[in-house]
Amino acid sequence: MRTTIDKSLAAILVFLMVLMTLDVLWGVFTRYALGSQADWSEELARFLLIWIGILGAAYASGQRMHLSIDLLMPKLSETGQRRLFLFINILVALFALTVMLIGGSRLMYITKVLGQLSAALRVPIYLVYAVMPISGMLVIYYKIHDLIQWKSSSSSSHSFSSSPSACRLRGALASAASAQCW
């Protein structure tokens, strides 16, 4: 299921990037060739950038590609690394739950009740904010999946080995350079 979600999310992100690129090109064309930029192109680009950024963050979380500072991880024992991995994933999942899912849902609700529409496109603003709870659910799914994978990996062996699954876990726990899984 994770592979399907990854591929679907990647396809959606590619589609949104292509759409935003075409939109910006259209805006530049209308500004310079026709003398007046289309009213809606700037607003659409802004909304697409919001969706790309927040959905992209969820995708990066699922691929473990987020920027991280790994000063502490290499200095810890394997047990300490496992505990830190557990702590970080639980903390990220709680953040996604409280800020993105609950906070994003509240934001959607408020803007829906107020009936806010965008200026040029006349799109309900709650649809723009819908990306927050969607991305929150994705991050929570990815973190729960990572924790389940971590749990099954740690229960099957008490030490890191050179197997591919252990290398993936080490890759999640430390940077690629310190994991030495080639």
LINDABEL-V400040 format. One record per residue. OMEGA is omega as a letter, one per 30 degrees, with the letter a starting at -180 (none if undefined). BURIAL is 1 if it has 16 or more other ideal C-beta (glycine too) atoms within 10 Angstrom, else 0. D_CENTER is the distance of its C-alpha to the mean C-alpha in Angstrom with 1 decimal. Layout:
# LINDABEL-V400040
omega->OMEGA burial->BURIAL d_center->D_CENTER
omega->OMEGA burial->BURIAL d_center->D_CENTER
This chain:
# LINDABEL-V400040
omega->a burial->0 d_center->17.0
omega->l burial->0 d_center->13.9
omega->l burial->0 d_center->15.0
omega->l burial->0 d_center->15.5
omega->l burial->1 d_center->12.1
omega->a burial->0 d_center->10.7
omega->l burial->0 d_center->13.5
omega->a burial->0 d_center->13.1
omega->l burial->1 d_center->9.5
omega->l burial->0 d_center->10.7
omega->l burial->0 d_center->13.8
omega->l burial->0 d_center->12.5
omega->l burial->1 d_center->10.6
omega->l burial->0 d_center->13.9
omega->l burial->0 d_center->15.9
omega->l burial->1 d_center->14.4
omega->l burial->0 d_center->15.0
omega->l burial->0 d_center->18.5
omega->l burial->0 d_center->19.2
omega->l burial->1 d_center->18.3
omega->l burial->0 d_center->20.4
omega->l burial->0 d_center->23.3
omega->l burial->1 d_center->23.1
omega->l burial->1 d_center->23.4
omega->l burial->0 d_center->26.2
omega->l burial->1 d_center->27.9
omega->l burial->1 d_center->27.8
omega->l burial->0 d_center->29.3
omega->a burial->0 d_center->31.9
omega->l burial->0 d_center->33.0
omega->a burial->0 d_center->33.3
omega->a burial->0 d_center->35.4
omega->a burial->0 d_center->37.2
omega->l burial->0 d_center->37.8
omega->a burial->0 d_center->38.1
omega->a burial->0 d_center->35.7
omega->l burial->0 d_center->32.0
omega->a burial->1 d_center->30.8
omega->a burial->0 d_center->30.0
omega->a burial->1 d_center->26.8
omega->l burial->1 d_center->25.1
omega->a burial->0 d_center->23.9
omega->l burial->1 d_center->22.4
omega->l burial->1 d_center->20.7
omega->l burial->1 d_center->19.2
omega->a burial->0 d_center->18.0
omega->l burial->1 d_center->16.4
omega->l burial->1 d_center->14.8
omega->l burial->0 d_center->13.4
omega->a burial->0 d_center->11.9
omega->a burial->1 d_center->10.3
omega->a burial->1 d_center->9.2
omega->a burial->0 d_center->7.9
omega->l burial->1 d_center->5.9
omega->l burial->1 d_center->4.9
omega->l burial->1 d_center->4.5
omega->l burial->1 d_center->2.6
omega->l burial->1 d_center->1.3
omega->l burial->1 d_center->3.9
omega->l burial->0 d_center->4.9
omega->l burial->1 d_center->5.0
omega->l burial->1 d_center->6.8
omega->a burial->0 d_center->8.8
omega->a burial->0 d_center->9.6
omega->l burial->0 d_center->9.4
omega->l burial->0 d_center->8.6
omega->l burial->0 d_center->11.8
omega->l burial->0 d_center->14.1
omega->a burial->0 d_center->17.8
omega->l burial->0 d_center->19.8
omega->a burial->0 d_center->23.1
omega->a burial->0 d_center->23.7
omega->a burial->1 d_center->22.5
omega->a burial->0 d_center->25.1
omega->a burial->0 d_center->27.9
omega->l burial->0 d_center->27.4
omega->l burial->0 d_center->29.1
omega->l burial->0 d_center->27.4
omega->l burial->0 d_center->27.8
omega->l burial->0 d_center->26.3
omega->l burial->1 d_center->23.3
omega->l burial->1 d_center->22.8
omega->l burial->0 d_center->23.2
omega->l burial->0 d_center->20.8
omega->l burial->1 d_center->18.1
omega->a burial->0 d_center->18.8
omega->a burial->0 d_center->18.9
omega->a burial->1 d_center->15.5
omega->l burial->1 d_center->13.7
omega->l burial->0 d_center->15.8
omega->l burial->0 d_center->15.1
omega->l burial->1 d_center->11.3
omega->l burial->1 d_center->11.9
omega->l burial->0 d_center->14.6
omega->a burial->0 d_center->12.6
omega->l burial->1 d_center->10.1
omega->a burial->1 d_center->13.3
omega->a burial->0 d_center->15.4
omega->a burial->0 d_center->13.6
omega->a burial->1 d_center->10.9
omega->a burial->1 d_center->12.8
omega->l burial->0 d_center->16.4
omega->l burial->0 d_center->16.2
omega->l burial->1 d_center->14.4
omega->l burial->0 d_center->16.9
omega->l burial->0 d_center->19.7
omega->l burial->1 d_center->18.8
omega->a burial->1 d_center->18.9
omega->a burial->0 d_center->22.1
omega->a burial->0 d_center->23.7
omega->l burial->1 d_center->23.1
omega->l burial->0 d_center->24.3
omega->l burial->0 d_center->27.4
omega->l burial->0 d_center->28.2
omega->a burial->0 d_center->27.9
omega->l burial->0 d_center->26.2
omega->l burial->0 d_center->26.0
omega->a burial->1 d_center->24.8
omega->a burial->0 d_center->27.7
omega->a burial->0 d_center->27.9
omega->a burial->0 d_center->26.1
omega->l burial->0 d_center->27.2
omega->l burial->1 d_center->23.9
omega->a burial->1 d_center->23.3
omega->l burial->1 d_center->20.9
omega->l burial->1 d_center->19.5
omega->l burial->0 d_center->18.0
omega->a burial->1 d_center->16.1
omega->l burial->1 d_center->14.8
omega->l burial->1 d_center->14.0
omega->a burial->1 d_center->10.4
omega->l burial->1 d_center->10.1
omega->l burial->1 d_center->11.4
omega->l burial->1 d_center->9.9
omega->l burial->1 d_center->6.2
omega->l burial->1 d_center->8.2
omega->l burial->1 d_center->9.9
omega->l burial->1 d_center->7.4
omega->l burial->1 d_center->6.3
omega->l burial->1 d_center->10.1
omega->a burial->1 d_center->11.0
omega->a burial->1 d_center->9.4
omega->l burial->1 d_center->11.1
omega->l burial->0 d_center->14.2
omega->l burial->0 d_center->14.4
omega->l burial->1 d_center->14.2
omega->l burial->0 d_center->16.9
omega->l burial->0 d_center->19.0
omega->l burial->0 d_center->19.0
omega->a burial->1 d_center->19.9
omega->a burial->0 d_center->22.6
omega->l burial->0 d_center->24.1
omega->a burial->1 d_center->24.1
omega->l burial->1 d_center->25.7
omega->a burial->0 d_center->28.2
omega->l burial->0 d_center->29.4
omega->a burial->0 d_center->30.2
omega->l burial->0 d_center->30.7
omega->l burial->0 d_center->30.2
omega->l burial->1 d_center->27.9
omega->a burial->0 d_center->29.5
omega->l burial->0 d_center->29.0
omega->a burial->0 d_center->27.8
omega->a burial->0 d_center->24.7
omega->l burial->0 d_center->22.9
omega->l burial->1 d_center->24.1
omega->l burial->1 d_center->22.9
omega->l burial->0 d_center->19.4
omega->l burial->1 d_center->19.6
omega->l burial->1 d_center->21.2
omega->l burial->0 d_center->18.5
omega->a burial->1 d_center->16.0
omega->a burial->1 d_center->18.6
omega->l burial->1 d_center->19.7
omega->a burial->0 d_center->19.2
omega->a burial->0 d_center->20.4
omega->a burial->0 d_center->23.6
omega->a burial->0 d_center->24.6
omega->l burial->1 d_center->23.7
omega->l burial->0 d_center->26.2
omega->a burial->1 d_center->25.0
omega->none burial->0 d_center->26.3
